[in-house]
Amino acid sequence: MQVDILAIAAHRDDVELTCAGTLLKATDAGYRTGILDLTAGESGTRGSADLRATEAERAAAVLGVRERRNAGLPDAHLANTEATRRVLVEAIRHFAPRIVILPFPVGRHPDHRLASELGRDACFLAGLARYEAAGTPHRPHKILYALAYREDPLKPTFVVDISDQFARKMDAIRCYASQFDGAKAAGEIFPTGQDLYSLVDTQNAHYGSLIRARYGEPFYTDETVQIDDVVALKVQSM
């Protein structure tokens, strides 16, 4: 199942909160997308692993992803080990993505930080011809870090305009009623007094405002972005 973009996250619902609009926009443009959830969410306070699996299937249908896999790693106990790296290497070789979206490497949830580190290491190792793991060697071209809900003094490398996709992003998020109905915080999202759905709207509207759009999703790359046509640059300066 070869895809153009693979989003890797620690828990079912992480992708929906951070980069669902970008996946939807890619699908709308004809690209193939996939999701790899590393854990089943069995340690979560709300719901259950089985219920979250059902919710994840519904959300995947809304997002139009080609395939959604679960790595079966232990929730709240992620670790970057030889064994877990091999699991991700085999998944990356299976999806063979050009672009991989990872969680930002800083966060209050240990699983989010470990998922980022583990994903980056596996992206490199997956391209080694002599690395012993199933599948044909493949190394993704680009790693993007989802920067949503961060408070770090770090400016996004770019923001994706998801104004046309935001309603469907919210439909995907609402699939996780067990996690979000009545909630005021989740993962890296701190409470403000709003219900979680309103808070997601506020946050995505903020990111959109940075590029003079209604809604947006922010990303960071370690590499400098290349621009070939400065005349075509968007976002008005003054």
N, C-alpha and C positions, 0 to 999 in steps of 0.2 A: 504494500500500500504506500506508494510514493506520494509525498505531499510537497507543496511549496513552502508552507509555514507550519511548524510544529510548536505549540505552546506547552511548556512543561511547568507543572505547579505541584505543590505539596499536597493540596487537598482538593476534593471535588468542591467546586464553587469559586476557588481562587481565580481561575481563568476568567470566569464570568465577571467577576468584580473588577479585574485589572485590564483585560485586553479583549473582551468579547466584541466590542465595537469594531476593533481593528480586524479581527477574524471575519466578522460579517462583511466588512468593506472589501476584504480580499476575496471572499466568496462571491460577492456581487460582481467583482471584476473578472471572475472566471478562474481564480486560483484555487488550488486544493489545500484544505487545511486539516489539521489533526490536533488532538489533545492527548497528553500523557499525564494522568494524575498519579502521583507517586504512592499515595496511601488511600485507604478506604474510609478514613475519617472515623475509625472506631473509637478513638479516645475523645471525641467531641462531646461537649456538655449536652447538646441538644440532638434529638433524633437518634438514628442508628446507622450503622454501616449499610445495612440492606436498604433502608429508606433512602439514604443519600445516593445509593447506586441507581435506584429508580429515578430519582430527581435528576441525576447527572445524565441519564439517557434522554430524558425529556428536554433538558437544556441543550444537549448535543444536537437534537433534531431541530430545535429553534435556530441554532447557530449554523446548521448545514455542514458540519464537519464530516469529512470522509470516514474517519474512524476515531473513536475514543477508547483508549486503553487505560488499564489500571495496573501499576507495577507491583502492587501487593506488598509494599514496604510498610513497616510498622509506624502507625500514626503516633506522633509525639516522641518518637524514638529514632528519627532519621539519623544516619551516620554516613560519612564519606569513607567507605571501606572498599577493599578489593571486590568483595561480593556485590555490594550495591552499585559500584561503578560498572561491573559487568552487566547487571540487569539493565542499566540505562544505555550502555553501549549497544546491546542487542536491540533495544527499542529504537534507538536512533538509526541503526542500520536497517531496521524494518521500515521505518517511515521515510528514510533518506531525504530529509528536508533541506531546502536551500537556506531557509531562515529559521532560527530557533528563538522563541521568546521565553525568557527566564524571569523569575522573581528578582527584584533588586537585592543585591547581596547584603544589605543592612535591613534589619527588621526586629520587632520585639518578639516575634514567634520564632523559636529555634528552628522549626521545620522549614520556614521560609528561607532563612539564611543558608541552611544546609542544602536545600533543594537548588539554590542558585549555584553554590560551590560544586555540588555533585553534578549538576547539569553541565556546567562549563568544562569540568574535567572529562566527563564522558564524551562531550562533543569532540575534544581533541583525540582521545583514545580510540574513538570509533573509526578514525581514519587510518590507524596503524594497521598495515597489512598483516603483521605478525602478532597482533593482539588476539589472544585466544578467547573468542566469543563467537556465537553464531551470527551468520549474516555476512553480506559483502561489505568490505570496508567502505566507509563513507564519512566525510567530514563536512559539516555544514559550512556555508560560505559566510554567514553573518549571525552574530548573537545580539539580540536586543534585550534590554532589561526594562521590564514594566515598572514605571516610576510612580504609579498611582498611589495617592494617599500618603506620600512621604513628607516629612517635615524637615529633612536634611537641607542645608543651604546649597542645594545643587540644582542648577537650571537644566530643564530637559534638553536633550540634544535636538529633539523634534517632537511635535505634537500632531497626531493624526486627527483630522476632522471627521467625527463620527455623527454629525448632526442627522444625517439621513438614516443612520443605523441605531440611534439611541433608543428608540421605542422598542425595537427588537432585542437590544441588549437588556433592557429592563424586563422584557418577557422571559428571557433566559434566567435572569437573576431570580425572578419570582417563582421559577420552577422549584427553588429550594425553600419552600414554605417552612419546612421543619427547622431550618437554620435562621431564617430572616423575618418571618411573620412576628411582629411585636418586638423585634430586636432594635437596639439603638447603637450597636457597635458590632464589628466582626473583623477578625484578622488584624490588619494594620489600620483599620478604620476606627478612630477614636470617637466617642460619643459627643454630641453637641446639644443634645436635648431633642433633636429631630428623630423621627423613625428612620430606620436604615435606608429605606427606599428614597426618602426625601434627601437624605444625606448624600447618597450616590448621585442624585440629580444635581445637588449643589456642587459637589466636587468636580463632576464632569463638565458642568457649566463653567467653573473656574478655569479648567484646563482649556476649554474652548475659547474663553475670552483672551487667552494668551496669543491665539492666532486669529483673533477677530471672527470667531465662529461660535455657534450656539453651544456645541458640545465637543469635547476632545479627550483623547487619551495620550498621556505623556510617556516618552521612552528616552532611555539613555544608552549611548554606545561608548565604549572605550576609545574607538577609533574616530579620527576626525572625518566629518562628512564631506564628500567631494561634491562640488557644484560645477556644472559645465556651462550654465547659462545664467549669469547674474541678472540679466535683464528680465528673466522670467520669474525671479524670486517673488514669493508672495509675502503677505503680512506687512501692511503699511507702517512705516516708521513714524510719521507725523501727519 
